[in-house]
Amino acid sequence: MANQSKIRLGICGWGNVATAVYSALSANRGELLKKYNLEIVCIGARRDNPNIKIPSNIKVHRNIFDVLEDDIDIVIELIGGVDVAFQLLSKAFERRINVVTANKAVLFEHGNKLFKAALDKNLSIYFESSVCAGTPIIKLLKTDLAANRISKISGMLNGTTNYILTKMEKGQSYASALSEAQQLGYAEADPKLDVGGIDAAHKIGILASLAFQCPLPLKKFFIEGIESIKKEDFDFAREQGYTIKHLAVAEKQKNKEILVRSHPVLLPFNSNLGSLKGVRNGIEVRTNLIGEVHLAGSGAGKESTASGVISDLIHFSKHRGMQEDFYTSNKFKMAKFSTQSFKYYFSIEAEDKPGTAAKLTSQFAKHQVGIDELIQKESKKNCTARLIIITDLAEEKIINKLKNNLEKLSLTSDVRFIRIEI
């Protein structure tokens, strides 16, 4: 590491987040840079960014790996992706350079290797903005809640999906809400990581690693996106006092197994998480000493991510030389999602004929799934009706069998369900 009075920074990447970091650090004639003894030495930019010009006193490298050849203390990795980012961070540790990253994908896939490399070289790796952008959940878990045993973390961890679902709740179609999110820069041109639940899965995996000392990457767990949610589902949910959110959960069960999941749910409309709108992220942490902790903040957008990156730089400036150990070699067992039980919201479009409801409910009885409530709605399609069914608690694998059998019936044309989070 460079032996300099100033903390010398190299930025890799020159997209929206990188330029937001640079702009915030340089604002007011570099107030933050001066206050925390920081200096931007070089930037790794494969191409220029038309929105901001790099000053002549900062070196520009077109090969991002050349950033590591400069005399720097910290490399700020903002290139995204997995393979190249992993190579870059690994080489940074080899050259005894500390790391700040916003890249949740590389941490999820290679976190334990990177944590071990940092530990072996007595270096620091900071990643506050990898989960919930600038909302400080990482430091909360590692520092403020360090004395607590954590039993469960639940969160809306993807601002893009929450923005889309909020717009659908107001009457927009999924396609329209997604297009709007892309225009505002919340969703990428290829949005599958967000809307498919993968981004939230990466984040809850990282939080599970911190809370329960699970080595990354975690083995496969249940991931489901929001693509099948319909705007009319919000109308039916609201009538029952619910809204629809995409939730990611990590939980230590009574048998000590770790359950991790990322999927849409029905939440009570006025609950802490259910009431959050737009790009807001929200997290609930269940602890043994202080009960449930609630945290909310912006979860999408370059400014909020830049805030998390800069908080890591400030932390390094204040605590330089104090390494945090994220590496773990613990053995653990993942719980099977198929054995978990939920209440379920079913939406079934079927023939509007006498006896249809009886035939459908007989399938629920056949699978020993209790019905808490049944409502019949008019359908927009001719000669069909929409049946809304709220079930009693039932096991996931039984519900999937039930859905398959309902879909095989000639009288049904659309069958879908959403889990209800109690």
ChimeraX attribute file (.defattr): number of C-alpha atoms within 10 A of each C-alpha:
attribute: neighborCount
match mode: 1-to-1
recipient: residues
	/A:1	15
	/A:2	14
	/A:3	10
	/A:4	10
	/A:5	8
	/A:6	17
	/A:7	22
	/A:8	21
	/A:9	25
	/A:10	28
	/A:11	27
	/A:12	29
	/A:13	21
	/A:14	22
	/A:15	17
	/A:16	18
	/A:17	21
	/A:18	24
	/A:19	22
	/A:20	20
	/A:21	23
	/A:22	19
	/A:23	15
	/A:24	18
	/A:25	21
	/A:26	16
	/A:27	11
	/A:28	10
	/A:29	9
	/A:30	15
	/A:31	13
	/A:32	17
	/A:33	20
	/A:34	13
	/A:35	10
	/A:36	16
	/A:37	15
	/A:38	20
	/A:39	20
	/A:40	20
	/A:41	19
	/A:42	24
	/A:43	26
	/A:44	25
	/A:45	21
	/A:46	14
	/A:47	13
	/A:48	13
	/A:49	13
	/A:50	6
	/A:51	8
	/A:52	14
	/A:53	9
	/A:54	16
	/A:55	8
	/A:56	7
	/A:57	9
	/A:58	13
	/A:59	15
	/A:60	22
	/A:61	17
	/A:62	15
	/A:63	13
	/A:64	21
	/A:65	17
	/A:66	16
	/A:67	25
	/A:68	25
	/A:69	10
	/A:70	15
	/A:71	17
	/A:72	25
	/A:73	24
	/A:74	26
	/A:75	26
	/A:76	26
	/A:77	24
	/A:78	23
	/A:79	22
	/A:80	17
	/A:81	12
	/A:82	17
	/A:83	12
	/A:84	14
	/A:85	20
	/A:86	22
	/A:87	11
	/A:88	22
	/A:89	26
	/A:90	18
	/A:91	15
	/A:92	23
	/A:93	24
	/A:94	14
	/A:95	15
	/A:96	20
	/A:97	25
	/A:98	23
	/A:99	26
	/A:100	26
	/A:101	25
	/A:102	25
	/A:103	23
	/A:104	27
	/A:105	24
	/A:106	22
	/A:107	25
	/A:108	24
	/A:109	19
	/A:110	17
	/A:111	22
	/A:112	20
	/A:113	18
	/A:114	22
	/A:115	21
	/A:116	17
	/A:117	21
	/A:118	27
	/A:119	18
	/A:120	11
	/A:121	14
	/A:122	16
	/A:123	24
	/A:124	24
	/A:125	25
	/A:126	24
	/A:127	22
	/A:128	27
	/A:129	27
	/A:130	26
	/A:131	28
	/A:132	31
	/A:133	28
	/A:134	24
	/A:135	25
	/A:136	18
	/A:137	22
	/A:138	21
	/A:139	17
	/A:140	15
	/A:141	17
	/A:142	15
	/A:143	11
	/A:144	11
	/A:145	17
	/A:146	12
	/A:147	12
	/A:148	15
	/A:149	14
	/A:150	22
	/A:151	18
	/A:152	21
	/A:153	22
	/A:154	22
	/A:155	25
	/A:156	29
	/A:157	33
	/A:158	31
	/A:159	28
	/A:160	28
	/A:161	35
	/A:162	27
	/A:163	26
	/A:164	28
	/A:165	29
	/A:166	21
	/A:167	21
	/A:168	23
	/A:169	22
	/A:170	11
	/A:171	15
	/A:172	17
	/A:173	18
	/A:174	20
	/A:175	12
	/A:176	12
	/A:177	20
	/A:178	25
	/A:179	18
	/A:180	16
	/A:181	22
	/A:182	15
	/A:183	12
	/A:184	11
	/A:185	15
	/A:186	24
	/A:187	24
	/A:188	16
	/A:189	12
	/A:190	9
	/A:191	17
	/A:192	14
	/A:193	17
	/A:194	22
	/A:195	22
	/A:196	18
	/A:197	26
	/A:198	19
	/A:199	25
	/A:200	31
	/A:201	30
	/A:202	26
	/A:203	24
	/A:204	27
	/A:205	30
	/A:206	27
	/A:207	22
	/A:208	25
	/A:209	22
	/A:210	19
	/A:211	24
	/A:212	19
	/A:213	17
	/A:214	23
	/A:215	25
	/A:216	23
	/A:217	19
	/A:218	18
	/A:219	10
	/A:220	10
	/A:221	15
	/A:222	15
	/A:223	17
	/A:224	17
	/A:225	21
	/A:226	21
	/A:227	14
	/A:228	12
	/A:229	18
	/A:230	16
	/A:231	17
	/A:232	14
	/A:233	20
	/A:234	21
	/A:235	15
	/A:236	17
	/A:237	19
	/A:238	15
	/A:239	9
	/A:240	14
	/A:241	12
	/A:242	21
	/A:243	26
	/A:244	26
	/A:245	26
	/A:246	25
	/A:247	29
	/A:248	27
	/A:249	23
	/A:250	25
	/A:251	22
	/A:252	19
	/A:253	13
	/A:254	8
	/A:255	8
	/A:256	13
	/A:257	14
	/A:258	20
	/A:259	20
	/A:260	27
	/A:261	22
	/A:262	29
	/A:263	22
	/A:264	26
	/A:265	23
	/A:266	26
	/A:267	23
	/A:268	20
	/A:269	18
	/A:270	12
	/A:271	11
	/A:272	15
	/A:273	24
	/A:274	19
	/A:275	14
	/A:276	20
	/A:277	18
	/A:278	17
	/A:279	24
	/A:280	23
	/A:281	27
	/A:282	27
	/A:283	23
	/A:284	18
	/A:285	23
	/A:286	19
	/A:287	17
	/A:288	11
	/A:289	11
	/A:290	11
	/A:291	11
	/A:292	13
	/A:293	13
	/A:294	14
	/A:295	16
	/A:296	20
	/A:297	18
	/A:298	20
	/A:299	28
	/A:300	25
	/A:301	20
	/A:302	19
	/A:303	21
	/A:304	20
	/A:305	27
	/A:306	25
	/A:307	21
	/A:308	27
	/A:309	27
	/A:310	21
	/A:311	19
	/A:312	22
	/A:313	22
	/A:314	18
	/A:315	14
	/A:316	21
	/A:317	16
	/A:318	12
	/A:319	10
	/A:320	13
	/A:321	11
	/A:322	12
	/A:323	15
	/A:324	16
	/A:325	15
	/A:326	20
	/A:327	21
	/A:328	17
	/A:329	11
	/A:330	9
	/A:331	8
	/A:332	14
	/A:333	12
	/A:334	17
	/A:335	18
	/A:336	15
	/A:337	15
	/A:338	13
	/A:339	11
	/A:340	13
	/A:341	16
	/A:342	17
	/A:343	23
	/A:344	24
	/A:345	22
	/A:346	19
	/A:347	21
	/A:348	22
	/A:349	22
	/A:350	23
	/A:351	20
	/A:352	19
	/A:353	11
	/A:354	8
	/A:355	9
	/A:356	16
	/A:357	17
	/A:358	9
	/A:359	13
	/A:360	18
	/A:361	16
	/A:362	13
	/A:363	15
	/A:364	19
	/A:365	12
	/A:366	10
	/A:367	14
	/A:368	13
	/A:369	20
	/A:370	16
	/A:371	16
	/A:372	12
	/A:373	12
	/A:374	14
	/A:375	12
	/A:376	15
	/A:377	13
	/A:378	13
	/A:379	15
	/A:380	9
	/A:381	10
	/A:382	9
	/A:383	11
	/A:384	18
	/A:385	21
	/A:386	21
	/A:387	21
	/A:388	20
	/A:389	19
	/A:390	21
	/A:391	21
	/A:392	16
	/A:393	16
	/A:394	18
	/A:395	17
	/A:396	19
	/A:397	13
	/A:398	17
	/A:399	22
	/A:400	13
	/A:401	11
	/A:402	18
	/A:403	17
	/A:404	12
	/A:405	14
	/A:406	23
	/A:407	15
	/A:408	10
	/A:409	12
	/A:410	9
	/A:411	17
	/A:412	19
	/A:413	14
	/A:414	12
	/A:415	16
	/A:416	14
	/A:417	21
	/A:418	20
	/A:419	20
	/A:420	20
	/A:421	14
	/A:422	9
